[in-house]
């Protein structure tokens, strides 16, 4: 039985992105941009994923940069939660 003081073997994923929608209650939509290299041509491409994240206190606003952490499924699409607002929208 592993003890509670041991580090997690599979830590939760953490992503950073830009809030693109706050129209739902306690939920934000965050655009996360990943830069990947094309397998054949080597060109760098931007891949954008829109993640639904839980925002318990409705703190994030559109245009904010936020940090997300993977969590248990909270609804059909929500599998992330906002852990901090990195930068406020100007």
WOZILIN-V97716 format. One record per residue. RES is the residue in one letter. PSI is psi in whole degrees, -180 to 180 (NA if undefined). Layout:
BEGIN
RES&PSI, RES&PSI
END
This chain:
BEGIN
X&121, X&144, X&162, X&-20, X&-14, X&145, X&156, X&140, X&-31, X&84, X&154, X&145, X&146, X&134, X&156, X&143, X&-178, X&132, X&125, X&-15, X&139, X&28, X&-18, X&160, X&126, X&22, X&138, X&152, X&126, X&128, X&118, X&123, X&126, X&136, X&121, X&152, X&137, X&136, X&-41, X&-47, X&-12, X&-1, X&141, X&128, X&151, X&124, X&124, X&130, X&137, X&113, X&138, X&127, X&146, X&128, X&92, X&-39, X&12, X&45, X&-36, X&146, X&162, X&135, X&-12, X&147, X&128, X&159, X&131, X&153, X&140, X&144, X&-180, X&157, X&127, X&-19, X&-167, X&-35, X&-18, X&117, X&13, X&160, X&149, X&124, X&-26, X&154, X&118, X&-41, X&132, X&151, X&144, X&NA
END
